[in-house]
Amino acid sequence: MTRIAVFGRESLVSAVAALGFEPSDEGPVAVVDAEDADAVACASTIASSVPRIVVAPREKHAMLRALGTDASHIVASGSPAELGPAITAILPKRARTATRVVAVTGTRGGVGRTLLVTNLARRLARSGRVAIIDATGSGAAAWWLAAEAAPWSELEPLATELSPEHLAIIAREAAPGLHLVGGGCTAPSGSIVVAAIRAAVAAFDLVLVDAPPAYCDVPVAMRSLLDRAVVLTYDDPVSLAVLLAPSIAEGDWIVASQFIARRLGDRDVFRSLPRDERAVGTALASRGPVGGRLGHAYDEFAEVLAIDAAR
């Protein structure tokens, strides 16, 4: 778990913990409550090279900027909603090698996110060990794979101690080489999702995370574990607006669902998935892999991911 140095009231410590980080006296990033004199004094002793997020009322933002604090490092409250994007932006980037963890999200529900995840996993499991982590708690991945999966409510007590060995027991085999973590009925907490990803990386060749829509709350700490993020989208006004949100990073792969496009607004489209209702209907009836034109697009996408994972 990534440590974050926290200098401030207990409420600030709780907010950092809620984001899936470990509050500590040291870390690659510091969060400082400018209204707490003791906290400011303690923060003044850490190395100047440690980037800081400063929590201060809006009337003090101009003064902080005048003193050289980057505007993007200042937030008006210590709420997880404000702290999350600021911490994500300032965390040191990991040196990227091979892709091991891929999250698939969408600009909204119904864009085919789980269908993509399960079909990619089926194809990629032919040549390696693949884990799906259903971070939505919907049970949709289990349904598509015709597999039973332990609900997150049973896994929550393991959030602080989940090991690769634990995960090997918990993960349910849905097909040769393909395992599933997370069933339906209960949405998981950020801490158990982060713990599951960390354990899965040590136990599997590739981890695919079926993540909630991009506008929903997702663990900020999860973002720091990702090698790739795939964002499925339609071309309706709501979806295009979500593409502009801070939660959609510049390097995310934008995938146009059910239509052909090369650009959406200011964003390049990485892949386009064709509309193929017949193929989806056949897959629904059997809960099997999708064929047809859409299945061919999934084949090509899986090949791209396999190459990315082998670098």
C-alpha positions in Angstrom: 0.0 0.0 0.0 1.4 3.4 -1.0 2.2 5.6 2.0 1.2 9.2 2.2 2.7 11.6 4.8 -0.2 13.3 6.5 0.2 16.4 8.7 -3.2 17.5 10.1 -6.3 16.6 11.9 -7.7 13.1 12.3 -10.3 13.9 9.6 -7.5 14.4 7.1 -5.9 11.1 8.1 -9.3 9.4 7.6 -9.8 10.9 4.2 -6.4 9.7 3.0 -7.1 6.2 4.3 -10.5 6.3 2.6 -8.7 6.8 -0.7 -6.8 3.5 -0.3 -3.5 4.9 0.9 -1.7 4.3 4.2 -1.4 7.5 6.3 2.1 7.8 7.7 4.8 10.2 8.9 6.6 9.8 5.6 5.9 9.0 2.0 6.5 10.1 -1.6 3.8 12.8 -1.2 2.8 14.9 1.8 -0.7 16.3 2.7 -0.5 19.4 4.9 -3.4 21.1 6.7 -2.4 24.8 6.5 -4.9 25.7 9.3 -3.1 23.5 11.8 0.0 25.2 13.2 1.4 22.1 14.7 1.0 20.2 11.5 2.7 23.0 9.5 5.6 22.9 11.9 6.0 19.2 11.5 5.7 19.4 7.7 8.5 22.0 7.6 11.0 19.3 8.8 10.5 17.0 5.8 12.8 17.2 2.7 12.0 19.9 0.3 12.0 17.4 -2.5 8.8 15.8 -1.2 5.9 17.2 -3.1 3.0 18.6 -1.0 -0.7 19.0 -1.2 -1.8 21.9 0.9 -5.3 22.0 2.4 -6.3 25.6 2.9 -9.5 27.8 2.8 -10.0 29.5 -0.6 -9.2 33.0 0.8 -5.6 31.8 1.4 -5.1 30.3 -2.1 -3.8 33.6 -3.6 -1.3 34.0 -0.8 0.0 30.4 -1.2 0.3 30.9 -5.0 2.3 34.1 -4.4 4.6 32.2 -2.1 5.3 29.7 -4.9 2.9 26.9 -4.2 1.6 25.3 -7.5 -2.1 26.0 -7.8 -2.7 22.4 -8.7 -1.2 21.4 -5.3 -3.8 23.5 -3.3 -7.2 22.2 -2.3 -10.0 23.9 -0.4 -11.0 20.9 1.7 -9.6 17.6 3.0 -12.5 15.6 1.5 -11.5 12.4 -0.5 -13.2 13.9 -3.6 -10.8 16.9 -3.6 -7.7 15.1 -2.3 -8.0 12.2 -4.7 -7.3 13.9 -8.0 -4.6 16.1 -6.5 -2.7 13.1 -5.0 -3.0 11.1 -8.2 -1.5 14.0 -10.2 1.4 14.5 -7.9 2.4 10.9 -7.2 5.7 9.9 -8.8 5.1 7.9 -11.9 6.3 4.3 -11.9 8.7 3.2 -14.6 6.6 1.3 -17.0 7.8 -2.1 -18.2 5.4 -4.7 -19.4 1.6 -4.2 -18.9 0.4 -6.3 -16.0 -2.7 -4.5 -14.8 -5.4 -3.1 -17.1 -8.6 -1.5 -15.9 -11.6 -1.2 -18.2 -14.1 1.5 -17.4 -16.7 3.5 -19.3 -18.1 7.0 -19.6 -21.4 5.6 -18.3 -23.1 2.3 -17.8 -24.2 0.1 -20.7 -21.3 0.7 -23.0 -20.2 -3.0 -23.0 -17.5 -2.8 -20.4 -18.0 -6.2 -18.8 -18.5 -7.8 -22.2 -15.1 -6.5 -23.3 -13.4 -7.6 -20.1 -14.7 -11.1 -20.2 -14.0 -11.6 -23.9 -10.5 -10.2 -23.7 -9.8 -12.5 -20.7 -11.1 -15.6 -22.5 -8.8 -14.9 -25.4 -5.7 -13.9 -23.4 -6.1 -17.0 -21.1 -5.2 -19.2 -24.0 -1.6 -18.2 -23.6 -1.2 -17.2 -19.9 -2.8 -17.0 -16.5 -5.3 -14.2 -16.4 -7.4 -12.8 -13.5 -10.5 -10.7 -13.7 -11.2 -8.5 -10.7 -14.9 -7.4 -10.7 -14.5 -4.1 -8.9 -18.2 -3.2 -9.6 -19.7 -5.7 -7.2 -22.5 -6.3 -9.8 -21.7 -9.9 -10.5 -21.9 -9.3 -14.2 -18.5 -10.8 -14.9 -19.5 -14.0 -13.0 -22.7 -14.2 -15.1 -20.9 -13.9 -18.4 -18.4 -16.5 -17.4 -21.1 -18.8 -15.9 -18.9 -19.0 -12.8 -19.5 -18.7 -9.1 -17.4 -16.1 -7.2 -17.2 -15.3 -3.5 -19.0 -12.0 -2.8 -16.8 -9.1 -1.7 -18.5 -9.1 1.7 -16.7 -12.3 2.5 -13.4 -10.9 1.3 -13.5 -7.5 3.1 -11.9 -8.9 6.4 -8.8 -9.8 4.3 -8.2 -6.2 3.1 -5.1 -5.7 5.3 -3.6 -9.2 4.9 -4.6 -10.5 1.4 -1.6 -12.4 0.0 -1.1 -14.1 -3.4 -1.6 -17.4 -1.6 -4.9 -16.3 -0.2 -6.0 -15.0 -3.6 -5.1 -18.4 -5.2 -7.7 -20.0 -2.9 -10.3 -17.2 -3.3 -10.1 -16.8 -7.0 -12.6 -19.1 -8.8 -11.5 -20.8 -12.0 -13.9 -19.9 -14.8 -12.0 -21.5 -17.6 -8.5 -23.0 -18.1 -6.1 -20.2 -17.2 -8.9 -17.8 -16.3 -9.8 -16.9 -12.7 -12.4 -14.5 -11.3 -12.3 -12.5 -8.1 -15.4 -10.7 -6.7 -19.0 -11.7 -6.9 -22.3 -9.8 -6.9 -24.6 -8.2 -4.3 -22.1 -6.0 -2.6 -19.8 -3.3 -3.9 -16.2 -3.7 -2.7 -14.4 -1.1 -0.6 -11.4 0.7 -2.1 -9.0 -1.1 0.3 -10.0 -4.6 -0.7 -9.9 -3.8 -4.4 -6.3 -2.4 -4.0 -5.3 -5.4 -1.9 -6.8 -7.8 -4.5 -4.9 -6.1 -7.4 -1.6 -6.2 -5.5 -2.0 -9.9 -4.7 -3.2 -10.8 -8.2 -0.2 -9.2 -9.9 2.0 -11.6 -8.0 -0.1 -14.6 -8.9 -1.2 -14.0 -12.5 0.4 -13.0 -15.7 -2.2 -10.3 -16.5 -4.9 -8.7 -14.3 -8.0 -7.2 -15.9 -10.1 -5.0 -13.6 -13.8 -4.5 -14.5 -14.0 -1.0 -13.0 -17.1 1.2 -12.3 -17.9 4.0 -14.7 -15.3 6.8 -14.8 -17.6 9.3 -13.1 -18.1 7.0 -10.1 -15.9 6.9 -7.0 -12.9 4.5 -7.6 -9.9 4.1 -5.3 -7.3 6.6 -6.2 -4.7 4.2 -5.0 -6.0 1.7 -7.6 -5.0 4.2 -10.3 -1.4 4.1 -9.2 -1.3 0.4 -9.7 -2.5 0.4 -13.3 -0.3 0.0 -16.4 -3.2 0.7 -18.7 -6.7 2.2 -18.5 -9.3 1.5 -21.2 -12.3 3.8 -21.4 -15.3 2.7 -23.4 -17.6 5.5 -24.7 -20.6 6.3 -26.8 -20.7 9.6 -28.7 -23.7 11.1 -26.8 -23.2 14.5 -25.1 -23.0 13.0 -21.6 -20.3 10.6 -22.6 -18.3 13.2 -24.4 -18.5 15.5 -21.3 -17.2 12.7 -19.1 -14.2 12.3 -21.4 -13.1 15.8 -20.3 -13.2 14.9 -16.6 -10.0 14.8 -14.6 -10.5 11.1 -14.0 -9.8 10.4 -17.7 -6.0 10.7 -18.1 -4.2 11.7 -21.2 -2.7 8.2 -21.7 -5.9 6.3 -21.4 -7.0 4.2 -24.3 -10.3 5.6 -25.6 -12.5 2.9 -27.2 -15.5 3.9 -29.3 -18.3 1.4 -28.6 -20.7 0.4 -31.4 -19.5 3.1 -33.8 -16.5 3.9 -35.9 -14.6 7.0 -35.0 -11.0 8.2 -35.1 -11.5 11.2 -32.8 -13.9 12.3 -30.1 -13.6 15.9 -29.3 -9.9 16.5 -28.6 -9.2 12.8 -27.9 -7.8 10.3 -30.3 -9.8 7.0 -30.4 -7.5 4.0 -29.8 -9.9 1.3 -31.1 -13.5 1.2 -32.5 -15.8 -1.7 -31.8 -18.5 -2.3 -34.4 -22.2 -2.7 -33.7 -23.1 -6.4 -33.9 -26.4 -7.2 -32.2 -26.6 -10.7 -33.7 -23.2 -11.7 -32.3 -24.1 -10.3 -28.9 -27.5 -12.0 -28.9 -25.9 -15.3 -29.6 -23.4 -14.8 -26.8 -26.2 -13.9 -24.4 -28.0 -17.1 -25.1 -25.0 -19.2 -24.4 -23.0 -17.0 -22.0 -20.1 -17.8 -24.3 -17.5 -15.7 -26.2 -18.7 -13.2 -28.7 -18.2 -14.1 -32.4 -19.0 -12.2 -35.6 -17.6 -8.8 -36.5 -17.5 -7.8 -32.8 -15.7 -11.0 -31.9 -13.1 -10.3 -34.6 -12.5 -6.8 -33.1 -12.1 -8.4 -29.7 -9.5 -10.8 -31.2 -7.5 -7.9 -32.6 -7.7 -6.0 -29.3 -6.5 -9.1 -27.4 -3.5 -9.4 -29.7 -2.6 -5.7 -29.0 -2.8 -6.3 -25.2 -0.7 -9.5 -25.5 2.0 -7.5 -27.3 1.8 -4.7 -24.8 2.1 -7.3 -21.9 5.2 -8.9 -23.5 7.3 -5.7 -23.8 
